[in-house]
Amino acid sequence: MPLAERLTHVQWAIADRPPQCLLAASKGVAAKTLRRAYALGLRHFGENYLQEALDKQMALSDLDGIVWHFIGRIQRNKTAALARNFDWVESVDRPLIAERLNTARAGMAAPLNVLIEVAVSAEDSKGGCAPEEVPELAIAISRLSHLRLRGLMALVHPQAEQADADFRRMAELFFALQQTPVHADLDTLSMGTSADYLQALQHSATEIRLGTILFGARTQESL
Ligand SMILES: *Cc1c(COP(=O)(O)O)cnc(C)c1O
């Protein structure tokens, strides 16, 4: 199915509850396909691998208004390049990473938008901080002047019932943070992928991250 049709399908499905941000999760997707996505109106792209992302940013540098989000695992030695080449980093899960991003962002016009990735699912071995650690990490990030904490991000359990509990927990964590005066301006709860974005939106997601449903299945080598 062509990209335009896939996107129309998604837009129809979310029409009664549109998120603030529909992020195209574009790992393994060629720059020329992202160019088509841009022509269809998509502006937010989420990448998982630094070098792949830099290559695409170069190839698409003529397009105005693209917002680049990093949604992959963060390697400590890549923090400087991430801070300088992305608008958002969604996978911050420990103070050391936040501090390194902050240092590298100094001197740039705008602060780096960051989300705390939460390992909300017991199954998630991909990273993220423990739910109990969120308040302390949020405070630590809010003290860093070149970062702007926007909210939380998570990948949830693949099974719908467990996912439901995970989404609910994330919404609770997010709303609890927003009750704290220093975090009253948090506006982003990034959760939901191709498999579960409607469920995520029912649980107050403000950003969904869609790969497969927009671009088709990733081949093994494209990962
Ligand atoms: C790849 C990826 C997605 C998109 O997953 P799909 O199932 O292809 O929609 C979302 N979030 C993260 C962090 C990803 O790495």
The ligand as a Tripos MOL2 file, in Angstrom:
@<TRIPOS>MOLECULE
LIG
   15    15     1     0     0
SMALL
NO_CHARGES

@<TRIPOS>ATOM
      1 C1         10.8020    1.3790   15.9190 C.3       1 LIG1
      2 C2         10.2270    2.1100   17.0640 C.ar      1 LIG1
      3 C3          8.8830    2.4990   17.0880 C.ar      1 LIG1
      4 C4          7.9040    2.1720   15.9730 C.3       1 LIG1
      5 O1          7.5450    0.8230   16.0360 O.3       1 LIG1
      6 P1          6.4770    0.2210   14.9850 P.3       1 LIG1
      7 O2          6.0120   -1.0220   15.6460 O.co2     1 LIG1
      8 O3          7.2240   -0.0370   13.7250 O.co2     1 LIG1
      9 O4          5.4110    1.2240   14.8240 O.co2     1 LIG1
     10 C5          8.4460    3.2230   18.1710 C.ar      1 LIG1
     11 N1          9.2490    3.5270   19.2130 N.ar      1 LIG1
     12 C6         10.5400    3.1660   19.2370 C.ar      1 LIG1
     13 C7         11.3780    3.5350   20.4050 C.3       1 LIG1
     14 C8         11.0730    2.4390   18.1720 C.ar      1 LIG1
     15 O5         12.3550    2.0660   18.2050 O.3       1 LIG1
@<TRIPOS>BOND
     1     1     2 1
     2     2     3 ar
     3     2    14 ar
     4     3     4 1
     5     3    10 ar
     6     4     5 1
     7     5     6 1
     8     6     7 2
     9     6     8 1
    10     6     9 1
    11    10    11 ar
    12    11    12 ar
    13    12    13 1
    14    12    14 ar
    15    14    15 1
@<TRIPOS>SUBSTRUCTURE
     1 LIG1         1 GROUP 0 **** ****
